[in-house]
Every structure is written in C-alpha cells, then in structure tokens.
Amino acid sequence: MDAGGVALVGAAAAVVGAALGATGAVRAARVTGRSQNRGQHVQWRRQVRRDAFAAYLTAVNGWYDTLAKVGAKAGLPPTPESAAEFAAELRDVGAALKQTHDCYSIVRLEGPAEVSERAEALLDVLSHWSALVLQQGDPEIMRLTWDEVGRRGLPGRPDFPGLPTDLAGQLVFVKREIAAFAEAARGALDHPDGALQRP
C-alpha cells in the first residue's frame, strides 16, 4: 500500500472515529439529561408533598389550639360576655375546620396512600373531639340532633373510640394523633419514591 492509500485509510478511520465519538457523546448527554430531569422531578415532587404536609399540620394545629381554648372554658357558668365569646370562638372553630379540610384535600391528592390514611384518621379524631368540645361548651348544641348538627356545619359524633372523656386526656390523645401524622409524613419525605419505609 502506498502513502496515498495509507492516508486515505487513516482519514476514513478518523472520520469513523469522530462519528462514533460524537454519537457516544450525544447519547451520554441524552442519558445525563434524562437522569437530571428525573432527579429534578423527584425533588420537585418531594417539595410539593412537603408543602402540602406542612400546610395540613399548620391547619390541624390551628384547629387544635382553637378547640383547646374553647374546651378550657367548657362547663363554666355562662355570662353574656362568655356567650358572645363562645359565638366568636365557634366561628373560629368553623374557619379552622374549613382550612383543615381544604389542606386535607391536597394531602389526599399528593399522597402517598399511607400518609393520606393517617391524615384522614387525624381528621376523624379532630372532628369527633370538636363535636365533644362544642357540646360541652354550648347547651344549645347539646340539644341538637345529629342531623341538625350536620346542617349547621358542625363536625361529627363525639363518641370516637379511645377518645378520653376528660379534656386533659383528649388533648394528649389528639396530640398523639398529630405526632403520628407528622411521623408518617416525615417517613414519606425521607424515602426517594415517597413510599413509607416499613421496619
């Protein structure tokens, strides 16, 4: 083979090598890009869930604080001032209830299922505790039938299994349920695909 043939083969090898190198670089860039997109999506999804869980906990704590304030006054002899205060606090309970339900809807949407179930259990406990506190604090509510309570937009039945009858016990019980939701939410956020880790 003469020098021209060697140069031609060398040039062809260089062109093929360059084409293969460019193809490899394009494929590597594509794989890297997909991996980065997946990573960014996972991070974005985690942040959306975190925001939903945090908003729900904030709403739950607001409802809890409002109910604790009303519950502390339950059973005291009514005065015109206390009746007016109770009416205002009843509106606060209603607003806190609505906010909690709104945030719960977002938690249900964002999941995962285990956290949604924990949020629903917490909502049930708070609804029942709310009805119990409101009944203790307002003789008019105590006279309502459950259908009338529902029409007025008040929460569910007060006979929740395991809910203590004394206010201090109720506060502890509800706080435990709040902590259980927070733990489930934290577990979902700590796991890369959002599923809870089972021991």
Phi and psi restraints in degrees (value plus and minus 20) as a CYANA .aco file:
   2 ASP   PHI    -107.4   -67.4
   2 ASP   PSI     157.1   197.1
   3 ALA   PHI     -82.9   -42.9
   3 ALA   PSI     -54.4   -14.4
   4 GLY   PHI     -87.4   -47.4
   4 GLY   PSI     -60.2   -20.2
   5 GLY   PHI     -86.3   -46.3
   5 GLY   PSI     -61.3   -21.3
   6 VAL   PHI     -84.1   -44.1
   6 VAL   PSI     -60.7   -20.7
   7 ALA   PHI     -85.2   -45.2
   7 ALA   PSI     -58.9   -18.9
   8 LEU   PHI     -86.6   -46.6
   8 LEU   PSI     -65.1   -25.1
   9 VAL   PHI     -84.0   -44.0
   9 VAL   PSI     -61.3   -21.3
  10 GLY   PHI     -82.8   -42.8
  10 GLY   PSI     -61.6   -21.6
  11 ALA   PHI     -86.4   -46.4
  11 ALA   PSI     -61.3   -21.3
  12 ALA   PHI     -84.4   -44.4
  12 ALA   PSI     -61.8   -21.8
  13 ALA   PHI     -83.7   -43.7
  13 ALA   PSI     -58.1   -18.1
  14 ALA   PHI     -85.3   -45.3
  14 ALA   PSI     -61.7   -21.7
  15 VAL   PHI     -84.8   -44.8
  15 VAL   PSI     -66.0   -26.0
  16 VAL   PHI     -82.7   -42.7
  16 VAL   PSI     -63.9   -23.9
  17 GLY   PHI     -80.6   -40.6
  17 GLY   PSI     -63.2   -23.2
  18 ALA   PHI     -84.5   -44.5
  18 ALA   PSI     -61.6   -21.6
  19 ALA   PHI     -84.0   -44.0
  19 ALA   PSI     -64.6   -24.6
  20 LEU   PHI     -84.7   -44.7
  20 LEU   PSI     -60.4   -20.4
  21 GLY   PHI     -83.3   -43.3
  21 GLY   PSI     -63.3   -23.3
  22 ALA   PHI     -86.0   -46.0
  22 ALA   PSI     -61.6   -21.6
  23 THR   PHI     -82.2   -42.2
  23 THR   PSI     -64.4   -24.4
  24 GLY   PHI     -81.4   -41.4
  24 GLY   PSI     -61.8   -21.8
  25 ALA   PHI     -85.6   -45.6
  25 ALA   PSI     -60.3   -20.3
  26 VAL   PHI     -84.8   -44.8
  26 VAL   PSI     -64.6   -24.6
  27 ARG   PHI     -84.0   -44.0
  27 ARG   PSI     -62.7   -22.7
  28 ALA   PHI     -82.4   -42.4
  28 ALA   PSI     -60.8   -20.8
  29 ALA   PHI     -85.1   -45.1
  29 ALA   PSI     -59.1   -19.1
  30 ARG   PHI     -84.7   -44.7
  30 ARG   PSI     -65.9   -25.9
  31 VAL   PHI     -82.4   -42.4
  31 VAL   PSI     -64.3   -24.3
  32 THR   PHI     -82.5   -42.5
  32 THR   PSI     -62.4   -22.4
  33 GLY   PHI     -82.0   -42.0
  33 GLY   PSI     -64.0   -24.0
  34 ARG   PHI     -83.0   -43.0
  34 ARG   PSI     -62.5   -22.5
  35 SER   PHI     -82.6   -42.6
  35 SER   PSI     -62.3   -22.3
  36 GLN   PHI     -85.6   -45.6
  36 GLN   PSI     -60.9   -20.9
  37 ASN   PHI     -81.9   -41.9
  37 ASN   PSI     -64.4   -24.4
  38 ARG   PHI     -80.8   -40.8
  38 ARG   PSI     -64.8   -24.8
  39 GLY   PHI     -82.3   -42.3
  39 GLY   PSI     -61.5   -21.5
  40 GLN   PHI     -87.1   -47.1
  40 GLN   PSI     -58.3   -18.3
  41 HIS   PHI     -85.5   -45.5
  41 HIS   PSI     -63.4   -23.4
  42 VAL   PHI     -80.9   -40.9
  42 VAL   PSI     -63.0   -23.0
  43 GLN   PHI     -85.6   -45.6
  43 GLN   PSI     -62.0   -22.0
  44 TRP   PHI     -82.5   -42.5
  44 TRP   PSI     -64.6   -24.6
  45 ARG   PHI     -82.1   -42.1
  45 ARG   PSI     -62.5   -22.5
  46 ARG   PHI     -81.5   -41.5
  46 ARG   PSI     -62.0   -22.0
  47 GLN   PHI     -86.1   -46.1
  47 GLN   PSI     -60.5   -20.5
  48 VAL   PHI     -82.3   -42.3
  48 VAL   PSI     -64.6   -24.6
  49 ARG   PHI     -83.5   -43.5
  49 ARG   PSI     -63.8   -23.8
  50 ARG   PHI     -79.1   -39.1
  50 ARG   PSI     -64.9   -24.9
  51 ASP   PHI     -81.9   -41.9
  51 ASP   PSI     -61.2   -21.2
  52 ALA   PHI     -85.4   -45.4
  52 ALA   PSI     -64.3   -24.3
  53 PHE   PHI     -85.5   -45.5
  53 PHE   PSI     -61.0   -21.0
  54 ALA   PHI     -86.0   -46.0
  54 ALA   PSI     -61.7   -21.7
  55 ALA   PHI     -83.5   -43.5
  55 ALA   PSI     -60.1   -20.1
  56 TYR   PHI     -84.3   -44.3
  56 TYR   PSI     -65.8   -25.8
  57 LEU   PHI     -82.3   -42.3
  57 LEU   PSI     -59.4   -19.4
  58 THR   PHI     -82.6   -42.6
  58 THR   PSI     -64.6   -24.6
  59 ALA   PHI     -85.2   -45.2
  59 ALA   PSI     -63.4   -23.4
  60 VAL   PHI     -80.2   -40.2
  60 VAL   PSI     -65.6   -25.6
  61 ASN   PHI     -84.7   -44.7
  61 ASN   PSI     -55.8   -15.8
  62 GLY   PHI     -84.2   -44.2
  62 GLY   PSI     -62.8   -22.8
  63 TRP   PHI     -84.7   -44.7
  63 TRP   PSI     -64.0   -24.0
  64 TYR   PHI     -78.1   -38.1
  64 TYR   PSI     -69.0   -29.0
  65 ASP   PHI     -81.7   -41.7
  65 ASP   PSI     -61.0   -21.0
  66 THR   PHI     -84.1   -44.1
  66 THR   PSI     -64.6   -24.6
  67 LEU   PHI     -86.5   -46.5
  67 LEU   PSI     -59.2   -19.2
  68 ALA   PHI     -81.8   -41.8
  68 ALA   PSI     -59.0   -19.0
  69 LYS   PHI     -85.0   -45.0
  69 LYS   PSI     -64.4   -24.4
  70 VAL   PHI     -87.0   -47.0
  70 VAL   PSI     -63.3   -23.3
  71 GLY   PHI     -82.2   -42.2
  71 GLY   PSI     -53.8   -13.8
  72 ALA   PHI     -85.3   -45.3
  72 ALA   PSI     -46.2    -6.2
  73 LYS   PHI    -113.8   -73.8
  73 LYS   PSI     -29.4    10.6
  74 ALA   PHI     -81.2   -41.2
  74 ALA   PSI     118.7   158.7
  75 GLY   PHI      68.1   108.1
  75 GLY   PSI     -29.3    10.7
  76 LEU   PHI     -94.2   -54.2
  76 LEU   PSI     129.6   169.6
  77 PRO   PHI     -81.3   -41.3
  77 PRO   PSI     111.6   151.6
  78 PRO   PHI     -91.8   -51.8
  78 PRO   PSI     123.7   163.7
  79 THR   PHI    -148.9  -108.9
  79 THR   PSI     145.9   185.9
  80 PRO   PHI     -78.0   -38.0
  80 PRO   PSI     -57.6   -17.6
  81 GLU   PHI     -87.8   -47.8
  81 GLU   PSI     -62.8   -22.8
  82 SER   PHI     -87.5   -47.5
  82 SER   PSI     -52.5   -12.5
  83 ALA   PHI     -85.3   -45.3
  83 ALA   PSI     -61.1   -21.1
  84 ALA   PHI     -87.0   -47.0
  84 ALA   PSI     -60.6   -20.6
  85 GLU   PHI     -82.9   -42.9
  85 GLU   PSI     -61.8   -21.8
  86 PHE   PHI     -83.8   -43.8
  86 PHE   PSI     -60.3   -20.3
  87 ALA   PHI     -81.0   -41.0
  87 ALA   PSI     -61.6   -21.6
  88 ALA   PHI     -86.6   -46.6
  88 ALA   PSI     -61.3   -21.3
  89 GLU   PHI     -87.6   -47.6
  89 GLU   PSI     -53.0   -13.0
  90 LEU   PHI     -82.8   -42.8
  90 LEU   PSI     -60.1   -20.1
  91 ARG   PHI     -84.0   -44.0
  91 ARG   PSI     -59.9   -19.9
  92 ASP   PHI     -82.4   -42.4
  92 ASP   PSI     -61.0   -21.0
  93 VAL   PHI     -82.4   -42.4
  93 VAL   PSI     -63.1   -23.1
  94 GLY   PHI     -81.5   -41.5
  94 GLY   PSI     -62.0   -22.0
  95 ALA   PHI     -86.7   -46.7
  95 ALA   PSI     -61.2   -21.2
  96 ALA   PHI     -85.7   -45.7
  96 ALA   PSI     -58.4   -18.4
  97 LEU   PHI     -81.3   -41.3
  97 LEU   PSI     -65.9   -25.9
  98 LYS   PHI     -83.5   -43.5
  98 LYS   PSI     -65.2   -25.2
  99 GLN   PHI     -80.3   -40.3
  99 GLN   PSI     -62.1   -22.1
 100 THR   PHI     -84.3   -44.3
 100 THR   PSI     -62.9   -22.9
 101 HIS   PHI     -83.3   -43.3
 101 HIS   PSI     -60.5   -20.5
 102 ASP   PHI     -81.2   -41.2
 102 ASP   PSI     -65.1   -25.1
 103 CYS   PHI     -88.8   -48.8
 103 CYS   PSI     -54.9   -14.9
 104 TYR   PHI     -81.0   -41.0
 104 TYR   PSI     -59.7   -19.7
 105 SER   PHI     -78.5   -38.5
 105 SER   PSI     -58.9   -18.9
 106 ILE   PHI     -90.6   -50.6
 106 ILE   PSI     -59.5   -19.5
 107 VAL   PHI     -81.9   -41.9
 107 VAL   PSI     -62.0   -22.0
 108 ARG   PHI     -80.7   -40.7
 108 ARG   PSI     -59.6   -19.6
 109 LEU   PHI     -88.2   -48.2
 109 LEU   PSI     -62.1   -22.1
 110 GLU   PHI    -102.3   -62.3
 110 GLU   PSI     -45.1    -5.1
 111 GLY   PHI      42.4    82.4
 111 GLY   PSI    -182.0  -142.0
 112 PRO   PHI     -90.8   -50.8
 112 PRO   PSI     155.3   195.3
 113 ALA   PHI     -76.9   -36.9
 113 ALA   PSI     -60.4   -20.4
 114 GLU   PHI     -82.5   -42.5
 114 GLU   PSI     -59.2   -19.2
 115 VAL   PHI     -92.6   -52.6
 115 VAL   PSI     -59.2   -19.2
 116 SER   PHI     -80.2   -40.2
 116 SER   PSI     -62.4   -22.4
 117 GLU   PHI     -84.4   -44.4
 117 GLU   PSI     -60.5   -20.5
 118 ARG   PHI     -84.6   -44.6
 118 ARG   PSI     -60.5   -20.5
 119 ALA   PHI     -84.9   -44.9
 119 ALA   PSI     -59.4   -19.4
 120 GLU   PHI     -86.5   -46.5
 120 GLU   PSI     -61.5   -21.5
 121 ALA   PHI     -81.3   -41.3
 121 ALA   PSI     -61.6   -21.6
 122 LEU   PHI     -85.3   -45.3
 122 LEU   PSI     -60.7   -20.7
 123 LEU   PHI     -82.0   -42.0
 123 LEU   PSI     -60.4   -20.4
 124 ASP   PHI     -82.4   -42.4
 124 ASP   PSI     -66.5   -26.5
 125 VAL   PHI     -80.5   -40.5
 125 VAL   PSI     -66.3   -26.3
 126 LEU   PHI     -85.0   -45.0
 126 LEU   PSI     -58.2   -18.2
 127 SER   PHI     -83.2   -43.2
 127 SER   PSI     -64.9   -24.9
 128 HIS   PHI     -88.6   -48.6
 128 HIS   PSI     -61.9   -21.9
 129 TRP   PHI     -83.8   -43.8
 129 TRP   PSI     -59.2   -19.2
 130 SER   PHI     -80.1   -40.1
 130 SER   PSI     -66.3   -26.3
 131 ALA   PHI     -82.0   -42.0
 131 ALA   PSI     -61.3   -21.3
 132 LEU   PHI     -83.8   -43.8
 132 LEU   PSI     -66.2   -26.2
 133 VAL   PHI     -83.4   -43.4
 133 VAL   PSI     -64.1   -24.1
 134 LEU   PHI     -85.7   -45.7
 134 LEU   PSI     -56.9   -16.9
 135 GLN   PHI     -85.7   -45.7
 135 GLN   PSI     -60.0   -20.0
 136 GLN   PHI     -86.4   -46.4
 136 GLN   PSI     -49.7    -9.7
 137 GLY   PHI    -115.4   -75.4
 137 GLY   PSI     -33.0     7.0
 138 ASP   PHI    -156.5  -116.5
 138 ASP   PSI      89.6   129.6
 139 PRO   PHI     -79.2   -39.2
 139 PRO   PSI     -51.1   -11.1
 140 GLU   PHI     -84.8   -44.8
 140 GLU   PSI     -62.3   -22.3
 141 ILE   PHI     -85.3   -45.3
 141 ILE   PSI     -54.9   -14.9
 142 MET   PHI     -83.0   -43.0
 142 MET   PSI     -46.2    -6.2
 143 ARG   PHI    -105.8   -65.8
 143 ARG   PSI     -32.5     7.5
 144 LEU   PHI     -93.6   -53.6
 144 LEU   PSI     127.4   167.4
 145 THR   PHI     -98.9   -58.9
 145 THR   PSI     145.8   185.8
 146 TRP   PHI     -83.8   -43.8
 146 TRP   PSI     -51.8   -11.8
 147 ASP   PHI     -84.9   -44.9
 147 ASP   PSI     -60.9   -20.9
 148 GLU   PHI     -86.7   -46.7
 148 GLU   PSI     -58.8   -18.8
 149 VAL   PHI     -79.4   -39.4
 149 VAL   PSI     -65.0   -25.0
 150 GLY   PHI     -81.4   -41.4
 150 GLY   PSI     -62.0   -22.0
 151 ARG   PHI     -85.6   -45.6
 151 ARG   PSI     -51.3   -11.3
 152 ARG   PHI    -100.1   -60.1
 152 ARG   PSI     -24.2    15.8
 153 GLY   PHI      61.9   101.9
 153 GLY   PSI      -1.2    38.8
 154 LEU   PHI    -106.3   -66.3
 154 LEU   PSI     136.7   176.7
 155 PRO   PHI     -86.7   -46.7
 155 PRO   PSI     157.3   197.3
 156 GLY   PHI     -85.4   -45.4
 156 GLY   PSI    -175.6  -135.6
 157 ARG   PHI     -92.7   -52.7
 157 ARG   PSI     129.0   169.0
 158 PRO   PHI    -106.5   -66.5
 158 PRO   PSI     -24.8    15.2
 159 ASP   PHI    -113.2   -73.2
 159 ASP   PSI      34.6    74.6
 160 PHE   PHI     -94.6   -54.6
 160 PHE   PSI     111.1   151.1
 161 PRO   PHI     -80.2   -40.2
 161 PRO   PSI     109.6   149.6
 162 GLY   PHI      69.1   109.1
 162 GLY   PSI     -31.1     8.9
 163 LEU   PHI     -97.5   -57.5
 163 LEU   PSI      97.7   137.7
 164 PRO   PHI     -81.7   -41.7
 164 PRO   PSI     140.9   180.9
 165 THR   PHI    -108.0   -68.0
 165 THR   PSI     -40.5    -0.5
 166 ASP   PHI    -112.0   -72.0
 166 ASP   PSI     130.7   170.7
 167 LEU   PHI     -80.8   -40.8
 167 LEU   PSI     -63.0   -23.0
 168 ALA   PHI     -81.5   -41.5
 168 ALA   PSI     -62.9   -22.9
 169 GLY   PHI     -84.9   -44.9
 169 GLY   PSI     -57.5   -17.5
 170 GLN   PHI     -84.4   -44.4
 170 GLN   PSI     -62.8   -22.8
 171 LEU   PHI     -79.3   -39.3
 171 LEU   PSI     -64.6   -24.6
 172 VAL   PHI     -85.2   -45.2
 172 VAL   PSI     -64.9   -24.9
 173 PHE   PHI     -79.1   -39.1
 173 PHE   PSI     -68.0   -28.0
 174 VAL   PHI     -86.8   -46.8
 174 VAL   PSI     -60.1   -20.1
 175 LYS   PHI     -80.2   -40.2
 175 LYS   PSI     -57.6   -17.6
 176 ARG   PHI     -83.1   -43.1
 176 ARG   PSI     -60.0   -20.0
 177 GLU   PHI     -86.9   -46.9
 177 GLU   PSI     -58.0   -18.0
 178 ILE   PHI     -83.6   -43.6
 178 ILE   PSI     -63.7   -23.7
 179 ALA   PHI     -84.2   -44.2
 179 ALA   PSI     -56.7   -16.7
 180 ALA   PHI     -84.9   -44.9
 180 ALA   PSI     -59.8   -19.8
 181 PHE   PHI     -84.8   -44.8
 181 PHE   PSI     -65.5   -25.5
 182 ALA   PHI     -79.5   -39.5
 182 ALA   PSI     -60.8   -20.8
 183 GLU   PHI     -84.4   -44.4
 183 GLU   PSI     -63.3   -23.3
 184 ALA   PHI     -83.2   -43.2
 184 ALA   PSI     -62.1   -22.1
 185 ALA   PHI     -84.5   -44.5
 185 ALA   PSI     -63.5   -23.5
 186 ARG   PHI     -82.1   -42.1
 186 ARG   PSI     -61.6   -21.6
 187 GLY   PHI     -81.7   -41.7
 187 GLY   PSI     -60.3   -20.3
 188 ALA   PHI     -87.6   -47.6
 188 ALA   PSI     -57.6   -17.6
 189 LEU   PHI     -92.2   -52.2
 189 LEU   PSI     -50.6   -10.6
 190 ASP   PHI     -95.3   -55.3
 190 ASP   PSI     -41.1    -1.1
 191 HIS   PHI    -112.7   -72.7
 191 HIS   PSI     114.8   154.8
 192 PRO   PHI     -76.7   -36.7
 192 PRO   PSI     -58.3   -18.3
 193 ASP   PHI    -116.7   -76.7
 193 ASP   PSI     -13.1    26.9
 194 GLY   PHI      66.7   106.7
 194 GLY   PSI     -24.2    15.8
 195 ALA   PHI    -102.6   -62.6
 195 ALA   PSI     129.7   169.7
 196 LEU   PHI     -93.1   -53.1
 196 LEU   PSI     124.1   164.1
 197 GLN   PHI    -104.4   -64.4
 197 GLN   PSI     110.4   150.4
 198 ARG   PHI    -116.9   -76.9
 198 ARG   PSI     114.9   154.9
